[in-house]
Amino acid sequence: MTPSTPNRISEPLSPIDAAWYQLDKRGRTLDIGALLLFDEPLEFGQLREMAVEGLMPRRRFRRRVVEKALGVRTPHWEVDPHFRLDAHLHHLRVPAPADDDELAELVSDLMSKPMDRDRPLWELYLLDRGGRGSAILARIHHCMGDGFALGHLLLSLGTPEQGEWQGAGEGSDSEHHRRWMERIGELILHPEQAVDEARQGARAAQALGHLVRLPFDSKTFLSRPLSDIRRAAWSKMVELERVKGLGRRFDATVNDILMTALSGALRAYLIDAGEPVSELNLRAIMPVNLRPARFLEEMTDELGNHFGLVFVDLPIYRTTPAGRLADLKSTIGRLKQSPEAVVAFGVLQALGHTPAFFEHLVEDIFIKKASLVASNVPGPRQPLYFGGRRLKDVLFWPPHPGHLGLGMSIMSYAGRIRIGIRSDVDIIDDPARLARYFYDEFEEIEKMAQ
């Protein structure tokens, strides 16, 4: 039985949730995709039980977004009067031989479908792979929460082998960002305070100016118009300890190493496409979790969006992994000490109050200044179990708003890392090749360390 529906209630979306809802275009859904892979089969009843126990107690999963109603000016959450849980749960079979190619093809087709705006904006698919096990594909709209919150929620439906999720016991860069937030939270919404705020936090004002003045990104085929047909792919697994070992060797972080491999993969793909790369920097938008948590298992169950954005220059022009790594260490090191992510969060909050101008302003302030989205989510460090089945791997794909047609994600789980890629077919029609290039570039960095 579906849990009883509470009385019809309407409440406004937060400014930041409304911002991401308004940026959605029909046919180009701003959904977050996640794929959970199992070697053993799962039953559809188990998926339904997970949804009943883990999702239904959360109000957003029974609420739709209403844009226009009597006396309502901003988008509101409203209980769906026709809600049926089974309308959001699907059971499909991956075509034989159900290997990764067929699975990726089916996932691509499902993630190209627009979501029904008359219903709560989420879907779960159980995908049977014959003798190859099962997969669960989740699609959840960005207005319900960011990738960090939704990743925590989905993975919390499983259980560790022993006891509760373990805390990290390590510091977080997000605490540094939170302190900035306390100092500049009113800067965007209350311009009259800008003078006093600038005196107290000149770096925040400087970061805001940097965001506004940043030029549009270099023109490549990544800037072409989109078809709104998406394709998904993922890389071979990389053991986290291999990446950490390279980090120790080059005095770099895990993120530095992986972003270096990602940059090298993009360089190789651009060269294949005949793009001139000798002077090329590409700019990636990177989400930054502003919660005081470093790993998904440390987070609370609160949904919503609480992240900032930073721009990362990818040194495509560099001809060697060593050169790309040196540039990225410098760039990412500077961003860690900058309030830029918090300022971007404030900008998005402010623009959420101005729906008539939101899309145009976000295009100019953020989207036209980058060529792709690159996200990094540190996932659970121990294996999880769903319905008694061990979760083998987990992948996710960030949304790529506006004209951006490429999203790349780094996801760690149980000592393993994979790269997920989602692209518009008129930008990159074979993301699996880009995923192979990523692994090749990682091996080149390992050779450099020998």
Buried (B, 14 or more C-beta within 10 A) or exposed (E): EEEEEEEEEEEEBBBBBBBBBBBBBEEBBBBBBBBBBBEEBBBEEBBBEBBBEBBBEBBBBBBBBBBEEEEEEBBBBBBBEEBEBEEBBBEEEBEEEBEBEBBBBBBBEBBBEEBEBEBBBBBBBBBBBBEBBBBBBBBBBBBBBBBBBBBBBBBBBBBBEEEEBBEBEEEBBBEBBBEBBEBBBBBBEEEEBBEEBBEEBEBBBBBBEEBEEBEEBBEBBBBEEBBBBBBBBBBEBBEBEBBBBBBEBBEBBBBBBBBBBBBBBBBBBBEEEEBEBEEBBBBBBBBBBBBBBBBBBBBEEEBBBBBBBBBBBBBBBBEEBBEBBBBBBEBBEEBBEBBBBBBBBBBBBBBBBEBEEBBEBBBEBBBBBBBBBBBBBBBBBBBBEBBEBBBBBBBBBBBBBBBBBBBBBBBBBBEBBBBBBBBBBBBBEEBBBBBBBBBBBBEBBBEBEE
